[in-house]
Amino acid sequence: MEMEPLLTTIFVMGVMIAIGALIGKRMPLTHDSRQLMITLIVNVGLPCIILHGLFQLPMTRELLLQIFIVFGLAFLLSCLGVLLGFCAARLQGVSIKKACEMAVVSGFGNTGTIGLPLCAALFGPKGAVLAAVFDAGMDLCLWTLGVMLLQEKRRVTLAGLKSLVNIPMMAIVLGLLLASLGLTPPPAPIKQLSATLAAIASPMAMIYIGMLLFDYLRHKRPLAISRMGAPLGIKLAVYPIAAALLTTVFPLSREIVQVVAVQVAMPTIAIAPIVFARYGADEELAAMMTVFSTLLSLVTIPLVMMVNHMFL
């Protein structure tokens, strides 16, 4: 992977996050404005990135195979991240419950809001499609293994599985179905509409993250570094490098390796505080991990990708 496009994209992302923080300082997020931003990003922008990517690609047997491989890798690598986070926490001597919470924030990254637009910018339509599939595989792991770890009674719930039925997931299924039936590319107006709406996803997502970061930093009490050091180190360094090393064991295509390398380097998933609050876990830990991992990832993503480029 060429480092210049990655560094340029990360720089642009950082500037947009800073713009979001400045906007958040002048116009703090309210419940309604937060819901509006989430709806536009998750239910409009991200699905259009997925559909626009699929509209650009012929549905071949090779692409279908890559999609299944990336989905499986996403699930397995998410399990690896969780395991690494759990082991690191237990080595610190924390309780099983707290270790499970630290494992969740260590294993699940923001592969949708940040990872998908980043892969689309770096690798084009195919990168966007594979990144969306990786996000779907990680979501499956989050709402099964992740939710089970956060509950006192370890079980997979129907409510958690229902969360898998969302508009980005429906966009993947619909796009794959249309492509498999030979109905892509669509008429020119539909294609232009998807391209135009796809372009709003990345700027809006970064601005929203900046506003969210400022809101968290203003209202939340920072956690002791002793509680955050291990999960931050696992999420942003140990897990991405371990996952990259693992992918070298298998004869994977260059596109898959590149997309996986970017996705596993993502900061803690943005909805972590919501999930933690829903299941009675430590919402403050989740919020602070989301904040600090996102800020640090602007530095660690290029560094991790540079290590991958040099040694793998």
N, C-alpha and C positions, 0 to 999 in steps of 0.2 A: 504494500500500500504506500502511495506517495504521501509524505507527511505534510507537504504544503497545503493541499486541499483540506486535510483534517484540521491543521492549525488555524487556517482561515475560517473554517466553519465554526470551530470552538470559539474563536475570537468574536465572530459575529453573534453567536449565542450568548456569550458573556456580556456584550454590549446591550443586547436586547433584554437580558435579565436585569442589568443595571437600570435600563430605561423603565422596566416594570417596577423596580424598587422605588425609583423617583416618583413614578405615578402613584404607587401605593402610599408614599409619604404624604402626598397632597390630597389623594382621594382614597382613604382606607377602604379595604374590601368590606362589603356588607354581605349578608346572607344572599340577597337577591342578585347582587353583582357577581358573587362567586358562582352561583348556580348558572347564571347567564354565560359566563366564561367557560365553565365546564361543558355546558351543552354545546356551545359553538365549537369547542376544540374536539371533544370526544364524539359527539353525534353528527358533526358536519365535516370538520377539517380532516380528522384521521380516516374516516371511511372513504372520503374522496381521494386521499393519498393512496389508499389500498386499491380502490377501483381504477384510478388513473394509471397506477402501475400495471395492473392486470390488463387494462385496455391496450397497453403498449407491447405486451408480450404474447407471442403465439403459444398456445397451451400444448406443449410437447410432453412426451413420456418422460424425458429427462427432467423437465421442470416439475412435473408432478412428483417424481421420485425425490427431488431436492426438497420439495415442500414437506413431504412426510419425514425426511431425515431431519430437517430443521425443527419440526414440531417435536419429534422424539428427543432430539438433543436439548431443546429448551427445557423439557420436563426433567430430564436426567441431570442437566447441569444446575438447574434450580435446586434439586435435591442435594447436589454436591455443595452448593453454597450454604444451604441450611445446615448440613452436617458439619462443615468447617466452622460456622458460627457457633453451633452448639458445643463442639469440642473446645473451641477457644474459651467460651464462657465457663465451661466446667473446669478448665484448667485454672481459671481465676478463682475458683471456689464458690461460685454463686449457686443459688438454689436451682432445682430442675425447672421450676416455673419461669424464673428469670432467664435461665439459659435458653429456654424455648423462645422467649420473646426476642432475645438477642439473635437467635438463629434466624428468625423470620426477617428482621431488618437487615441481616447480613446476606440473605439468600435471594431476595426478590428486589429487582431493580426497576427503574422507571423506563422500561423498554418501549412503552407506548408514547407518552407525551414527549420524551426527549429522544429516545433511541430510534423510533420510527422516522421522524423527520431528519435526524442526523444521517441515518443510512440512506434515505432517499437523496439527500444532498450529495453524499459521498459516492454512492454506487448506482444511482439512477433508478429506473422503474423496477428492475429485478431486485435490487437491494431493498426497496420499499416493501415489495411483496414478501420477501424472505424475512424481513424484520417484523412485519405484521404477523407472520406465522409463528415466529419465535415468541412474540408477545402473547399470542394465543396459547402456546404451550406452557409459558410461564404462568399465565392466568389459571390454567387448569391445575397446576401444582399449588398455586397460592390458595385457591378455594377448596382444595382437598387437604393436602399435607399442611399448608400454612395455617388454615383455620383450625384444623385438628390440634395443632400444637398450642394454639392460643386458648383453647377451651380446657376447663378443669376435667371434664369427661371427654376423653380423646375419641372423637367420632366425626365422620363426615356428615354434614347436614344437607338437607334438601335446599334450604335457604341459600347456603353457600353455592351449591351447584347452579341454582337459578341465576346467580350473578354472572355466570358464563354466557348467558343469553343476553347479549348487548349489541348495539348497532355496529361497532367495528367488527365483531365476530360475524354478524350477519352479512356485512360487506364482503368479508373473505369468502364465505360460503356462496353468496350470490355471484361474486366475480368469478370464482372457480367454476360454478355451474354454467354461467354464460360462456366462458372461455372454452369449457369442455364441449359445449353444444355448437361451437363455431360461430357464436353470435357477437364476437368482438372482432374488430373495433366497432363501437356503436355509431349511430349517426353523428355527424360533425358537431351539432349543437350540444349534444350530451357529452361528447368528448371534451369540448371547450369548457363546458360548465364544471365538469369534474376537475379539470386542470386549474381553473380559476379558484375554485373552493379549496383545492388541495394546497394552494399557495398560501392560504391564510393560516394553516395549521401551525407551522413552525413559529412565525412571529407571535401569534396569539399565545401559544403555549409558553414561550420564553418570557413574554411580558407578564403572563399570569403567574408563572413561577417566581419572577422577581417580586411581584406584589405580595405573593404568599410568603416568601422569605422575609420580607420586611415586616409583615404582619406577625409572623411567628417570633422574630427577634425582638419585636416591640412588646409582646405580651407574655412570652414564655420565659421562665427562669432557666438559664443555662444549666445543663447537667454537669456533674463532676467529670473531668476528662478520664478518670479511671473507669467510669462506667461506659464511656463512649469510645475509648481508644481501641479496644479489641474489635467491636463490630465495624468501626470505620476502617481499620486496617484490613480486616477480612473482606469487606464489601468492595473496597476500592483498589486493593493490591493483591492480596493472597488469592482470593477467589478468581479474579480475572486471569491471573498468570497460571494458576492450577488448571482452569478450564481450557486455556490456550494450549498448555502442554498436553492435556488429554486429547484434544482434537487432532494432534499430530500422530496419535496412535492409529487413526483410521484414515483410509484413502479418500479424503473429502475434497470436493472441488474448491477452487480458490474463492469463489463467491460465497460459499457457505462459511469457510474459515474466516473471511473478513467480516461478514455480518455477525457471526457468533462472537468474534473478538470484540466488536463494538458493543453489542448488547450486554455481554456479561460485565463490561466496564461501567455500566450505568449506575448512577447513585440510587439510594433506597427509593422504592416505589412511592409515588406521591400520595397514594391513598392509604399509606400505612397508618397514620393517626386515626383515620375513619374506621379501618378494620380493627385496630386495637381497642378503640372506644366501644365498638359494637360487641366485642367479646370480653369486655371487662379487663383488658390487659393494660400495660403501662403506656398510656397515650402520650405522656411527656417524652418518654424515651423515643417513641416512634416519630414524634414531631421534630425533636432535636436532631435525630438521625437523618430525617428528610432534609432539614435545613443545612446542616454542616456537610453532609455527603454531597449535596448538590453543589454547594460552593466549592468544596475541595475537588470535585470531579472535573471542573474546568481546567485544573492542573493535572490531575491523575490520568484522565482519559488519554491525552497526548503521550504521557510518559509510559503508560501501559502499552499503547499501540507501538511506541518506539521500541520497547523491549521485545514485543512480538516480532516486529519487523527485523530486528537485529539477530535474534537467536532462534527463531522458529522457521 
